[in-house]
Amino acid sequence: MKTPSILMSLVLVSYSVSACRAEKGLQVMLDGQEIKVLPVGWTHNTIALLARSGYMHMVSPDALQNPTVIPRFQPFSQAEMRGELLREFGNTYEVTGTGNYLVVHPRGTRDVWARRFEELYRSMIHFFRTRGFPLRRPRFPLVGIVFYSRSQYLQYTHAKSKFNASATAGYYMPSTNRVYLYDMTHGTGDKSFAWQENFATVMHEAAHQTAFNTGIHIRSAATPHWISEGLGCLFEAPGIYDSFRYKNRADRINHGRLASFRDDVKSTAAEVIASIVTSDEPFKFDAARSYAAAWALTFYLSEREPANYIRYLRTVAQHKPLAPYEADQRVREFATVFGQDFRMVAARVTRFIDELPRP
């Protein structure tokens, strides 16, 4: 149950944002610290708050003390964020700014990492603009963290989120709004055989981060995994993340996901596509097939039905923060745009996939 002061503060902030587009915020005591936050959604037992750093706090109303409405919520500037990162990671790392990004990386590797994140951001902006979906500028500076080693990466991510990252080479954490990965090349960059996997990880995870910060997805609202992971897999292909240099259709293909779809998904495509549209659970117990199907469906839609794809993304991005997103609503929204017969959808996808060249 919200206390009257919390309720009134939320009402005042909500009214100011909806009525005049000003971003009033709250100053509150949370876990013994006084912080300035922007409420972005609430239910009877949870409030979603954005801190100036871009961190998203999901807290009980009872956890907030002494709420006061402030006239303007201001995210950290790049200079302020840089200072926070330098204090957190110390002088064993460098922090490089690239316009929209601040990248924490091993010393002496500025050219290897920093511009890769910015290139992905610009590629995604171009990709969606050409399909009629202009994206908004990020509210917060985007942050990427590149650790020296896998052990440092695993230790940090476990301490930060209790997430077991041992099966990953990197990931985007919506709660902190940061991308985390480690240098598989041990400082050798693109001279290493491991570079391509490192690079694909940057593209995939930075695609998630860009999507959640430019209006494609909403951090405080539910987004089906097939949408976010399909988009991440899409941007692993050079013809997607660098369409100015790689102009052929073959360059836009994620050949690893293509092979997985042909070998493991094609014969049961209707069932697999229906399962990932209906629920996120398949990504937990059948990850390889789910990722392949998500990529194939996303690639097909972006190539053959881009207007419908954008229409569907806009629908999902309009969900209310913290609102439930049950299976029947997921299926209904998908069917409204693409049709309710998953066998017909799968037939269109597999026919398109069959036309793609083999590597």
DAURWO-V832733 format. One record per residue. N is the residue number from 1. RES is the residue in three letters. PSI is psi in degrees with one decimal (999 if undefined). Layout:
n;res;psi
N;RES;PSI
N;RES;PSI
//
This chain:
n;res;psi
1;MET;126.9
2;LYS;139.7
3;THR;154.8
4;PRO;-38.2
5;SER;-40.4
6;ILE;-45.9
7;LEU;-47.7
8;MET;-39.0
9;SER;-43.0
10;LEU;-40.9
11;VAL;-44.1
12;LEU;-43.3
13;VAL;-44.4
14;SER;-43.0
15;TYR;-41.1
16;SER;-39.1
17;VAL;-44.9
18;SER;-31.5
19;ALA;-37.0
20;CYS;5.4
21;ARG;4.9
22;ALA;146.6
23;GLU;76.7
24;LYS;157.5
25;GLY;-164.8
26;LEU;145.6
27;GLN;123.8
28;VAL;163.2
29;MET;123.5
30;LEU;121.0
31;ASP;38.4
32;GLY;3.3
33;GLN;143.1
34;GLU;120.3
35;ILE;158.8
36;LYS;131.0
37;VAL;161.3
38;LEU;112.2
39;PRO;130.5
40;VAL;-2.1
41;GLY;152.6
42;TRP;151.9
43;THR;-171.1
44;HIS;-18.6
45;ASN;2.1
46;THR;138.7
47;ILE;132.6
48;ALA;123.0
49;LEU;134.2
50;LEU;124.8
51;ALA;169.7
52;ARG;-25.4
53;SER;-13.1
54;GLY;-8.4
55;TYR;141.8
56;MET;121.6
57;HIS;128.6
58;MET;107.9
59;VAL;160.7
60;SER;145.3
61;PRO;-32.3
62;ASP;-16.6
63;ALA;-14.9
64;LEU;133.2
65;GLN;149.1
66;ASN;52.8
67;PRO;134.1
68;THR;131.2
69;VAL;130.2
70;ILE;148.5
71;PRO;-23.3
72;ARG;128.7
73;PHE;123.4
74;GLN;114.5
75;PRO;161.7
76;PHE;139.6
77;SER;170.2
78;GLN;-38.9
79;ALA;-42.1
80;GLU;-41.9
81;MET;-39.7
82;ARG;-43.8
83;GLY;-41.5
84;GLU;-42.8
85;LEU;-40.8
86;LEU;-37.4
87;ARG;-36.8
88;GLU;-41.7
89;PHE;-11.3
90;GLY;-173.5
91;ASN;6.0
92;THR;-10.2
93;TYR;161.0
94;GLU;155.3
95;VAL;118.7
96;THR;130.0
97;GLY;141.8
98;THR;22.3
99;GLY;-76.4
100;ASN;-15.7
101;TYR;150.1
102;LEU;121.5
103;VAL;121.7
104;VAL;124.9
105;HIS;163.0
106;PRO;145.2
107;ARG;139.8
108;GLY;8.7
109;THR;27.5
110;ARG;-49.8
111;ASP;-22.4
112;VAL;-40.6
113;TRP;-47.2
114;ALA;-48.1
115;ARG;-20.0
116;ARG;-42.4
117;PHE;-44.8
118;GLU;-36.5
119;GLU;-41.0
120;LEU;-44.4
121;TYR;-48.4
122;ARG;-35.1
123;SER;-39.8
124;MET;-40.4
125;ILE;-46.1
126;HIS;-43.8
127;PHE;-47.6
128;PHE;-31.7
129;ARG;-41.0
130;THR;-14.8
131;ARG;15.3
132;GLY;25.7
133;PHE;78.9
134;PRO;134.8
135;LEU;150.7
136;ARG;158.9
137;ARG;145.3
138;PRO;141.9
139;ARG;-32.8
140;PHE;152.0
141;PRO;136.4
142;LEU;138.1
143;VAL;131.4
144;GLY;138.0
145;ILE;121.2
146;VAL;113.3
147;PHE;158.0
148;TYR;-37.0
149;SER;164.6
150;ARG;-39.4
151;SER;-40.3
152;GLN;-41.1
153;TYR;-47.7
154;LEU;-41.2
155;GLN;-45.4
156;TYR;-47.5
157;THR;-33.1
158;HIS;-41.7
159;ALA;-34.1
160;LYS;-37.3
161;SER;-1.0
162;LYS;16.0
163;PHE;133.8
164;ASN;101.2
165;ALA;14.4
166;SER;-24.2
167;ALA;9.8
168;THR;158.9
169;ALA;-3.6
170;GLY;159.9
171;TYR;156.8
172;TYR;128.5
173;MET;107.3
174;PRO;-33.8
175;SER;-37.5
176;THR;-15.2
177;ASN;31.1
178;ARG;152.8
179;VAL;134.3
180;TYR;135.0
181;LEU;179.0
182;TYR;159.5
183;ASP;100.4
184;MET;-18.1
185;THR;-4.2
186;HIS;40.7
187;GLY;-2.2
188;THR;-9.3
189;GLY;-139.2
190;ASP;3.0
191;LYS;-9.2
192;SER;149.6
193;PHE;-22.4
194;ALA;-5.6
195;TRP;-40.0
196;GLN;-40.0
197;GLU;-40.2
198;ASN;-44.6
199;PHE;-43.1
200;ALA;-35.9
201;THR;-44.2
202;VAL;-48.3
203;MET;-44.7
204;HIS;-50.7
205;GLU;-36.6
206;ALA;-28.8
207;ALA;-42.9
208;HIS;-49.1
209;GLN;-45.3
210;THR;-42.6
211;ALA;-39.1
212;PHE;-6.4
213;ASN;-1.0
214;THR;5.9
215;GLY;-1.2
216;ILE;-48.0
217;HIS;163.4
218;ILE;122.6
219;ARG;-33.8
220;SER;3.6
221;ALA;157.9
222;ALA;134.5
223;THR;122.5
224;PRO;137.7
225;HIS;-35.1
226;TRP;-31.0
227;ILE;-52.5
228;SER;-42.9
229;GLU;-34.0
230;GLY;-40.8
231;LEU;-40.5
232;GLY;-44.5
233;CYS;-35.3
234;LEU;-42.6
235;PHE;6.2
236;GLU;-16.3
237;ALA;135.0
238;PRO;-31.8
239;GLY;-12.8
240;ILE;-49.0
241;TYR;-13.2
242;ASP;67.8
243;SER;-15.0
244;PHE;-32.2
245;ARG;-34.6
246;TYR;100.2
247;LYS;-10.2
248;ASN;153.7
249;ARG;-35.1
250;ALA;-29.4
251;ASP;-19.2
252;ARG;-2.0
253;ILE;133.1
254;ASN;97.7
255;HIS;-30.2
256;GLY;-46.4
257;ARG;-34.1
258;LEU;-46.9
259;ALA;-40.9
260;SER;-39.3
261;PHE;-46.3
262;ARG;-38.6
263;ASP;-36.0
264;ASP;-14.6
265;VAL;-35.7
266;LYS;-43.5
267;SER;-21.7
268;THR;34.0
269;ALA;-41.2
270;ALA;-44.7
271;GLU;-42.1
272;VAL;-44.7
273;ILE;-43.7
274;ALA;-38.9
275;SER;-39.8
276;ILE;-25.0
277;VAL;-38.1
278;THR;-35.6
279;SER;157.6
280;ASP;-8.1
281;GLU;-38.4
282;PRO;-26.5
283;PHE;-16.9
284;LYS;-41.6
285;PHE;-8.7
286;ASP;57.5
287;ALA;-45.8
288;ALA;-47.3
289;ARG;-36.1
290;SER;-43.1
291;TYR;-41.6
292;ALA;-43.3
293;ALA;-39.5
294;ALA;-42.6
295;TRP;-48.2
296;ALA;-44.2
297;LEU;-43.0
298;THR;-43.4
299;PHE;-44.5
300;TYR;-49.6
301;LEU;-40.5
302;SER;-26.3
303;GLU;-39.9
304;ARG;-26.5
305;GLU;54.6
306;PRO;-37.1
307;ALA;-42.8
308;ASN;-38.6
309;TYR;-47.0
310;ILE;-41.1
311;ARG;-43.1
312;TYR;-44.2
313;LEU;-40.4
314;ARG;-39.9
315;THR;-48.3
316;VAL;-36.1
317;ALA;-7.6
318;GLN;2.3
319;HIS;146.6
320;LYS;143.0
321;PRO;138.3
322;LEU;6.9
323;ALA;143.9
324;PRO;150.5
325;TYR;86.2
326;GLU;168.4
327;ALA;-41.8
328;ASP;-36.0
329;GLN;-39.7
330;ARG;-46.8
331;VAL;-42.0
332;ARG;-44.1
333;GLU;-39.6
334;PHE;-46.2
335;ALA;-33.7
336;THR;-33.2
337;VAL;-42.4
338;PHE;-5.3
339;GLY;151.1
340;GLN;-7.2
341;ASP;102.0
342;PHE;-25.3
343;ARG;-37.5
344;MET;-41.6
345;VAL;-47.3
346;ALA;-37.2
347;ALA;-41.6
348;ARG;-41.7
349;VAL;-48.3
350;THR;-34.5
351;ARG;-42.5
352;PHE;-44.8
353;ILE;-38.0
354;ASP;-25.5
355;GLU;-12.2
356;LEU;142.9
357;PRO;148.0
358;ARG;147.0
359;PRO;999
//
